[in-house]
Amino acid sequence: MKLTVDSAGNWRLYTNTVPAGAVVLGTVTRDGIDTGALVRMGNTGAYLQINAGCARSLDGRTVAAAIGTIGKPATLTGGKRVNVYLDDASLDAAAKLGDGNVSEGIRVALKKVVDS
């Protein structure tokens, strides 16, 4: 299956509502013919295509490849993988700060604190 992601796509053409905790990433087209709203669930990281309230799960690796987010961030040197436990509001905030990437959102928030 080939996916094309348009981060500036008008997702409201395909649905007026998104699940609670979801971050809208634009639109996604499957195999060049089936387009819908692309969302990432904040609590699980799952990607969904939504059309008129119906959700279809998408393979995260395929979506990441279409978005261009495979692997570690190109600007991240060093570091260590850690697990964190966040409440829903913090998870949503981190995803928004990081444009859908919770880890990047946490780094952005920490940088703001250190730089102030």
Legacy VTK file of the C-alpha trace (Angstrom):
# vtk DataFile Version 3.0
C-alpha trace
ASCII
DATASET POLYDATA
POINTS 116 float
0.000 0.000 0.000
1.307 3.448 -0.918
0.482 6.404 1.331
0.737 10.086 0.536
0.477 12.601 3.374
-0.470 16.256 2.885
0.186 18.119 6.131
-1.638 21.172 4.735
-4.565 19.095 3.467
-8.088 20.191 4.396
-9.004 17.314 6.699
-12.420 18.856 7.408
-13.514 17.780 3.929
-13.496 14.214 5.277
-14.747 14.574 8.862
-15.948 17.251 11.255
-14.920 15.404 14.402
-11.834 13.598 15.640
-11.450 11.302 18.638
-10.587 12.858 21.996
-6.830 13.085 22.443
-6.129 12.878 18.722
-3.782 15.239 16.892
-4.784 16.085 13.316
-1.807 15.831 10.946
-3.537 16.728 7.661
-4.821 14.313 5.044
-3.695 10.899 3.880
-4.322 9.206 0.537
-4.079 5.432 0.229
-3.036 3.992 -3.124
-3.809 7.288 -4.852
-7.590 6.909 -4.588
-8.804 6.820 -0.960
-8.319 10.111 0.934
-9.277 11.009 4.492
-8.211 12.934 7.562
-4.937 11.732 9.107
-4.824 11.721 12.897
-2.415 10.390 15.484
-3.846 9.176 18.757
-2.040 10.974 21.565
-2.322 8.183 24.124
-1.204 5.295 21.884
0.610 6.890 18.957
-1.600 4.969 16.526
-2.302 6.587 13.152
-5.851 6.605 11.789
-7.540 7.622 8.567
-10.945 9.101 9.355
-13.786 9.469 6.872
-17.197 10.728 8.059
-16.603 9.433 11.583
-15.333 6.001 10.524
-11.738 5.274 11.516
-9.317 2.971 9.716
-6.023 2.077 11.376
-2.854 2.685 9.367
0.552 1.056 9.693
2.721 3.433 11.715
5.894 2.636 9.770
4.200 3.356 6.453
2.788 6.662 7.759
6.174 7.636 9.234
7.830 6.943 5.884
5.240 9.087 4.084
5.677 11.912 6.589
9.444 11.536 6.575
9.895 10.768 10.276
11.565 7.361 10.189
14.369 6.892 12.669
15.747 9.219 15.288
15.612 12.964 14.688
18.486 14.071 12.471
19.451 16.874 14.873
19.563 14.695 17.996
23.073 13.685 19.031
23.740 11.568 22.064
20.854 10.959 24.372
19.288 7.889 25.860
15.926 6.211 25.464
13.771 6.539 28.590
10.167 5.759 29.435
7.996 8.511 30.875
4.488 8.440 32.296
2.354 11.458 31.368
-1.246 12.376 32.057
-3.489 12.937 29.016
-3.189 16.737 29.105
0.623 16.607 29.252
0.739 14.021 26.465
-1.472 16.188 24.249
0.617 19.282 25.017
3.878 17.470 24.216
2.428 16.151 20.945
1.340 19.663 19.952
4.715 21.179 20.830
6.466 18.476 18.840
4.153 18.562 15.795
2.804 15.105 16.656
6.097 13.796 18.109
5.800 13.533 21.904
9.556 13.150 22.446
10.272 16.256 20.394
7.586 18.136 22.341
9.233 17.225 25.637
12.605 18.413 24.283
11.026 21.718 23.129
9.428 22.277 26.546
12.662 21.504 28.410
14.649 23.794 26.139
12.232 26.650 26.917
12.781 26.136 30.641
16.569 25.953 30.319
16.738 28.994 28.028
14.607 31.201 30.309
LINES 1 117
116 0 1 2 3 4 5 6 7 8 9 10 11 12 13 14 15 16 17 18 19 20 21 22 23 24 25 26 27 28 29 30 31 32 33 34 35 36 37 38 39 40 41 42 43 44 45 46 47 48 49 50 51 52 53 54 55 56 57 58 59 60 61 62 63 64 65 66 67 68 69 70 71 72 73 74 75 76 77 78 79 80 81 82 83 84 85 86 87 88 89 90 91 92 93 94 95 96 97 98 99 100 101 102 103 104 105 106 107 108 109 110 111 112 113 114 115
